[in-house]
Amino acid sequence: MTTILLTLGVIVLTLILFISEWLPVDITALSIMVLLIVLGLVTPEEGISGFSSSATITVMAMFILSAGIARTGAIQFISELLLKWGGKTSSQQILALGAIAGPISSVINNTAVLAVFLPIVEDLCRQKRISPSKLLIPLSYATILGGMITVIGTSTNILASGLSDKLGYGTFSLFEFTKLGLLTFTIGLTYLVLIAPRLLPNRKISSSDTQEYGLQDYVSEIVIPPGSSLVGKTLRSTQIQRKFDMDVLEIIRNDSRFAQPLADKVLQAGDILIVRGRRECLLNIKDERGIDIFPDVEFSKQSIEENLTSGEDTIAEVLILSNSDLLGSTLKEFRFRQRYNLTVLAIRRGQEFVRERLGRVPLRFGDLLLVQGPKQSFVGLQTSRDLLVFEQRDMETFRREKAGIAVAIGVGVVLVAAFNLLPILVSALAGVVLMVLTGCLKPGELYGAVRWDIIFLLAGLIPLGIAMENSGTTKWLADNLVALGSSFSPYWILTFFFLITALLTEILSNNASVVLLLPVAVQVAQTLELNPFAFMFAVTFAASNSFMTPIGYQTNTMVYSAGGYRFLDFFRVGAPLSLLMTIVIPPLIILLYGL
């Protein structure tokens, strides 16, 4: 009983750390892994077994395969062709999006699919003059629902398959729950088409709308008079940007305009500097360095646009991706301007805007940056694994000639696994090798394609499941649940596991929910002599039933700032969908697989 109590204590600590978000989820998982080893609840070999788990390696391989297909522009070509005929109403557009993105997400990681679709949807919204807030939540939900059609659709499915194997029931076949997945996808998409448009907000957002970011008070012109101490010095040597929390975006000299890089540009009398900074900072530099603020009134939206997008300069929004090196860093620490030759004007985090002391703000996954600089710099940014540019991508950045090869490799991996010619682990790794050998991916791009936070999360959580099994905690929890639910029918017990998993996944990661609850659900099924697969499918589907918050699932986080959503927008649209899934999935499981 001591080891059970100790294991329960670790589980409670895990829940607290995940809910509080004191540490990133992958670091939390690794910390729990180390704690389990130190406490003797798992051996060192068992503690690190997650790194060699077939589930972890398969997920890693699928990330790379998804990147290979996306990098060649294959998804982009199909989506652009079909979205062109998406219709005029929100319902028609959601139907077109779901019909395309959902099935693709069944075989390609849904975060990769969403990353491809985001710029396309933004461009579609600009062309049709509709708000992205009408389409981005449905897009996210469609990729979540589509990911449940096959075992390789999400990392959660692959992890559940691995846990099933450890529990003695073997791995899931590729199309193990495809019938259920197709039915739930159809029901969910019907809800998104018919009901969601009435619940979604209508917030006008444009990637070039500086007024949306409230920059009127932060972008100004300053003039360097003949007597200024700045005359004859380089911008770098003046240190005005560092000292006065100000960014120089452009220098105008007579009829010439100079864009980034500006650090080594020698300032002359009469130069006009377009700057981003608080009015108080400009007044301070005026007193200390002898500059004139011109005009001495706020910019209008039009004058800001004209100055920031003149010549070779432009502005755009960029999204911080989940595997970005910027996560946890500040713009100053990352040397953003020097690395990308671009300047961040503001940061958007949901409905919150950050316009001051930008260099000191720790960046998060899903943050939206309003960035200004030379157009050529954005071309280079489009190939970055750190950021996603919310402008329609230049097709020349894709390896279009390799698209057919990449798709063929992806289809081959699926077919080989579907006909049980090779385990999915082997076929996926073979696909990775072929992606490199055929030039769909360069060797150096392999590492950037992997969501390392998910890999470390999986590797760190798997030992927790081992500790629960070794200590008898799984059986103890199952026995107590059976005792409490002895007066309930098997249907309500199955529904209970679906509901508790769906609620838990909103505050934990979906993978953590599966690790904690799937073994317990199987133990309950064994004790009651029910179908273990029915309980495994209930937990697996419920773990991806994350629609009520922007933080419960990665795709929701990606559209949070991009759509200008509020936290409650997800609950308003997602709660009815979660309730619908809770009502329909348990009966469908019983109907299709028996109980």
Stockholm file with secondary structure:
# STOCKHOLM 1.0

chainA/1-595         MTTILLTLGVIVLTLILFISEWLPVDITALSIMVLLIVLGLVTPEEGISGFSSSATITVMAMFILSAGIARTGAIQFISELLLKWGGKTSSQQILALGAIAGPISSVINNTAVLAVFLPIVEDLCRQKRISPSKLLIPLSYATILGGMITVIGTSTNILASGLSDKLGYGTFSLFEFTKLGLLTFTIGLTYLVLIAPRLLPNRKISSSDTQEYGLQDYVSEIVIPPGSSLVGKTLRSTQIQRKFDMDVLEIIRNDSRFAQPLADKVLQAGDILIVRGRRECLLNIKDERGIDIFPDVEFSKQSIEENLTSGEDTIAEVLILSNSDLLGSTLKEFRFRQRYNLTVLAIRRGQEFVRERLGRVPLRFGDLLLVQGPKQSFVGLQTSRDLLVFEQRDMETFRREKAGIAVAIGVGVVLVAAFNLLPILVSALAGVVLMVLTGCLKPGELYGAVRWDIIFLLAGLIPLGIAMENSGTTKWLADNLVALGSSFSPYWILTFFFLITALLTEILSNNASVVLLLPVAVQVAQTLELNPFAFMFAVTFAASNSFMTPIGYQTNTMVYSAGGYRFLDFFRVGAPLSLLMTIVIPPLIILLYGL
#=GR chainA/1-595 SS CHHHHHHHHHHHHHHHHHHHTSSCHHHHHHHHHHHHHHTTSSCHHHHTGGGGCHHHHHHHHHHHHHHHHHHTTHHHHHHHHHHTTCCSSHHHHHHHHHHHHHHHHTTSCHHHHHHHHHHHHHHHHHHHTCCGGGTHHHHHHHHHHHTTSSTTSSHHHHHHHHHHHHTTSCCCCTTTTHHHHHHHHHHHHHHHHHTHHHHSCCCCCCTTCTTTTTGGGTEEEEECCTTCTTTTSBHHHHTHHHHTTCEEEEEEETTEEECSCCTTCBCCTTCEEEEECCHHHHHHHHHHHCCEESSSSCCCHHHHHHHHTSTTEEEEEEEECTTCTTTTCCHHHHTHHHHHSCEEEEEEETTEEECSSGGGCCCCTTCEEEEEEEHHHHHHHTTCSSEEESSCCCGGGSCGGGHHHHHHHHHHHHHHHHTTSSCHHHHHHHHHHHHHHTTSSCTTHHHHHSCHHHHHHHHHHHHHHHHHHHHTHHHHHHHHHHHHTTTSCHHHHHHHHHHHHHHHHHHSCHHHHHHHHHHHHHHHHHHTTCCHHHHHHHHHHHHTCCCSCSSSSHHHHHHHHHTTCCHHHHHHHHHHHHHHHHHHHHHHHHHHHCC
#=GC SS_cons         CHHHHHHHHHHHHHHHHHHHTSSCHHHHHHHHHHHHHHTTSSCHHHHTGGGGCHHHHHHHHHHHHHHHHHHTTHHHHHHHHHHTTCCSSHHHHHHHHHHHHHHHHTTSCHHHHHHHHHHHHHHHHHHHTCCGGGTHHHHHHHHHHHTTSSTTSSHHHHHHHHHHHHTTSCCCCTTTTHHHHHHHHHHHHHHHHHTHHHHSCCCCCCTTCTTTTTGGGTEEEEECCTTCTTTTSBHHHHTHHHHTTCEEEEEEETTEEECSCCTTCBCCTTCEEEEECCHHHHHHHHHHHCCEESSSSCCCHHHHHHHHTSTTEEEEEEEECTTCTTTTCCHHHHTHHHHHSCEEEEEEETTEEECSSGGGCCCCTTCEEEEEEEHHHHHHHTTCSSEEESSCCCGGGSCGGGHHHHHHHHHHHHHHHHTTSSCHHHHHHHHHHHHHHTTSSCTTHHHHHSCHHHHHHHHHHHHHHHHHHHHTHHHHHHHHHHHHTTTSCHHHHHHHHHHHHHHHHHHSCHHHHHHHHHHHHHHHHHHTTCCHHHHHHHHHHHHTCCCSCSSSSHHHHHHHHHTTCCHHHHHHHHHHHHHHHHHHHHHHHHHHHCC
//
